[in-house]
Every structure is written in structure tokens, then in C-alpha cells.
Amino acid sequence: MGQPYRHPGPNLTADLVLLRNGAQGREILLVQRSENSPAEPGKWALPGGFVETDAARGEPWKPGLETPRQAAVRETKEETRLDVSRIEGGLKRIGVFEGGGRDPRDNAEAWSKSTAYVLDIGDTPLPEPEGADDAAQAKWVPLARAVSLPLAFDHRRIIAQGVEIADGKRRPEEELEAWRGLDFRRGAPLIQAASTDREIGK
């Protein structure tokens, strides 16, 4: 099997935790990865992807074409048809996530390095999302139910941290209770996987 990454060393990616106030309480935007995806096919994930670079394949990744923040906004639009560029000023950085087996494609020569952001739009209206690009589906999911989905990579940890940052404090809330005490390592068993649109609040 060939090298799954284009660049040796870190390959920069970006993810976005997008939250809103929904009819069933707080909701998060998730995409379902295509069954043909080279990593974590069929699993639910945050909108996101690789940060663009003009480095050629086989060369180390280098900055210049876009920032991780710009990539998070672009990838969200590409995968869900939702354009948050006019409100991206509210993006807050969650952190940088790298190593620890977070991505099954990672190896000794190349790996993913993700910068994650959170944006809580509250009651700001947006069109309904639509799965596009390499996302089979895109939808708003009640935050308290998202924990029961088969989530890709280390997105459970990113979501948990993103919600706390969006709240501006670290205190227990109803939506976070399901996340407390979970093993955030990639591949850790999940509580009951939801499999129908009804279960994830279509």
C-alpha cells in the first residue's frame, strides 16, 4: 500500500465545530463520510479537510495558499453547502491535534495535524445543509445525541473541548454530561450507535 499522504511530515488539516440553537436544544453540524472515503468510511465527522498548499507531492507541506481558519470555512461550504464566511469572525480556536493514532492513515513518515475551531451561531438562520464533495450526508444533530454516533478520528474529543470553549467556562451542562468520562482514543467503543435518521434528529 502506498503512502496515503501527499507530503512527508505533518499534513495540515482543519475542522469546524459548528453549533446552533435548534428545536431540540443545542445542535451540531455533522457530515457522514462517503463509503468510498480512504479513511473512516461511513462514519460521522466534523466538516473539515486538508489545508491547501502549493507544495508538490513528496515535498514537505508549506504555508502560503490559505490558513487553517480559511480552510475550515472553505471545507464547511464544500461539504455542507453552508457559507459561514460572513460570520467567521466568531470562530474560536480549540487547539491543534496531532499524533496519538488520531487518524488511521498516520504513519512514521507522514501524518495529519489538525487545527480545530468552534463557532456558535446561536439563533442565526442558515439554509439546511446538504451533503456534497466527499460527504454523503450533512445534517444538524442534537448535541446530546451526537455522542451515540460512530464518530471519525478524534472528533469526540474535539467536540467536547469545542463546546466548553464556546460556553466560555468549564462547568458541567446537560449536553456535556454524555461526554464526561468517555475514552477519547480513536477506536474506543461508543455507547449505542444511532443508525436511523429519526435517532439523529432528521
C-alpha positions in Angstrom: 0.0 0.0 0.0 1.3 3.4 -1.0 1.8 6.5 1.2 -1.7 7.9 1.9 -0.5 11.5 2.4 0.9 13.9 -0.2 3.6 15.4 2.0 6.2 13.9 4.4 5.9 15.0 8.0 2.7 16.9 9.1 -0.1 17.3 6.6 -2.2 20.3 7.9 -6.0 19.9 8.1 -8.7 21.9 9.7 -12.0 21.0 11.4 -15.0 23.1 12.5 -17.4 22.5 15.4 -20.5 24.5 14.3 -23.2 24.9 16.9 -26.7 26.4 16.8 -29.8 26.6 18.9 -32.2 24.1 17.4 -35.8 22.9 18.0 -34.5 20.1 20.2 -31.9 22.2 22.0 -28.3 22.8 21.0 -27.3 21.1 17.8 -24.0 20.4 16.0 -23.4 20.2 12.3 -22.0 16.8 11.2 -21.2 15.1 7.9 -21.3 11.4 7.1 -18.2 10.4 5.3 -18.6 8.6 2.0 -18.4 4.8 1.9 -15.6 5.3 -0.6 -13.6 7.5 1.8 -10.0 6.3 2.2 -10.3 6.8 6.0 -13.1 6.1 8.4 -15.7 5.4 5.6 -19.4 5.8 6.7 -18.6 7.5 10.0 -19.9 10.8 11.1 -17.4 13.7 11.4 -16.9 17.4 11.7 -16.8 19.4 8.4 -13.1 19.7 7.5 -10.2 18.7 5.4 -6.7 19.4 4.2 -5.3 23.0 4.2 -4.3 23.9 0.7 -0.6 24.3 -0.2 1.4 24.8 -3.3 4.0 22.3 -2.2 4.3 19.5 -4.7 3.6 15.9 -3.8 6.6 14.4 -2.0 7.7 17.8 -0.7 7.1 19.0 2.9 3.9 20.9 3.4 4.4 24.7 3.4 2.1 27.6 4.2 1.0 30.2 1.7 -2.2 29.4 -0.1 -4.6 29.5 2.8 -4.7 29.5 6.6 -6.2 26.7 8.7 -9.0 29.1 9.6 -9.8 29.8 5.9 -9.6 26.0 5.2 -12.2 25.3 7.9 -14.6 27.8 6.4 -14.0 26.6 2.8 -14.3 22.9 3.7 -17.6 23.5 5.5 -19.0 25.1 2.4 -17.7 22.4 0.2 -19.1 19.5 2.3 -22.3 21.1 3.5 -23.2 24.0 1.2 -23.2 26.3 4.2 -21.3 29.5 3.9 -20.2 30.9 7.2 -17.7 33.3 5.8 -19.8 36.3 6.8 -19.9 35.3 10.4 -16.4 33.7 10.6 -15.3 36.5 12.9 -16.9 34.4 15.7 -14.6 31.4 15.2 -12.6 30.4 18.2 -9.6 28.2 18.1 -10.0 24.9 20.0 -6.4 23.8 19.5 -4.0 21.7 17.4 -4.5 17.9 17.4 -1.7 15.7 16.2 -0.4 12.1 16.8 -1.6 9.5 19.2 -3.2 7.5 16.4 -5.9 10.1 15.8 -6.0 9.2 12.1 -5.7 5.6 10.8 -3.6 6.9 7.9 -0.9 8.2 10.1 2.5 6.6 9.9 6.1 7.2 10.8 6.8 9.2 7.6 3.6 11.3 7.3 0.6 12.2 9.5 -2.3 14.7 9.9 -2.1 17.8 12.0 -5.5 19.4 12.6 -6.3 22.9 13.8 -9.9 22.9 15.1 -12.3 25.8 15.6 -15.6 26.3 17.1 -18.4 28.7 16.0 -21.7 29.0 17.9 -24.2 30.8 15.7 -27.0 30.7 18.2 -30.2 31.6 16.5 -28.6 32.9 13.3 -30.5 31.4 10.4 -28.7 29.3 7.8 -30.1 27.2 5.0 -30.5 23.5 5.6 -27.2 21.7 5.0 -26.7 19.3 2.1 -24.0 16.7 1.8 -21.5 17.5 -1.0 -18.0 16.8 -2.2 -16.9 13.7 -0.2 -19.7 13.9 2.4 -22.6 11.5 1.8 -24.8 13.5 4.2 -24.8 16.7 6.2 -27.2 17.5 9.0 -27.8 19.2 12.3 -27.7 16.7 15.1 -28.9 17.3 18.7 -25.7 17.7 20.6 -26.8 15.3 23.4 -27.3 12.6 20.8 -24.2 13.1 18.8 -22.2 11.0 21.3 -24.1 7.9 20.3 -22.9 8.2 16.6 -19.9 6.3 15.2 -17.6 9.4 15.0 -14.4 9.5 13.0 -10.9 10.2 14.1 -10.7 12.0 17.5 -13.7 14.2 16.8 -15.4 13.3 20.1 -12.5 15.0 22.0 -12.6 18.0 19.7 -16.4 18.4 20.1 -16.2 18.1 23.9 -13.5 20.8 24.0 -15.2 23.0 21.5 -18.5 23.1 23.4 -16.7 24.1 26.6 -14.8 26.8 24.8 -18.0 28.1 23.1 -19.5 28.3 26.6 -16.6 30.3 27.9 -16.3 28.2 31.0 -15.6 24.7 32.1 -18.7 23.6 34.0 -21.0 20.6 33.5 -24.0 21.2 31.3 -26.8 18.8 30.2 -25.4 18.5 26.7 -21.9 17.6 28.0 -22.9 15.0 30.6 -22.9 12.2 28.0 -19.3 13.1 27.1 -17.9 13.0 30.6 -15.7 10.1 31.4 -15.5 8.8 27.9 -12.4 7.2 26.4 -11.5 9.7 23.6 -8.9 7.5 22.0 -9.6 6.7 18.3 -11.5 3.4 18.0 -12.7 3.4 21.6 -16.1 1.8 22.0 -19.1 4.1 21.7 -22.3 4.0 23.7 -25.1 2.7 21.2 -24.6 3.7 17.6 -27.5 5.5 16.1 -28.4 4.2 12.7 -31.6 5.9 11.6 -32.5 9.4 10.6 -35.0 9.5 13.4 -32.4 8.7 16.0 -30.2 11.6 14.9 -32.9 14.1 14.7 -33.6 14.4 11.0 
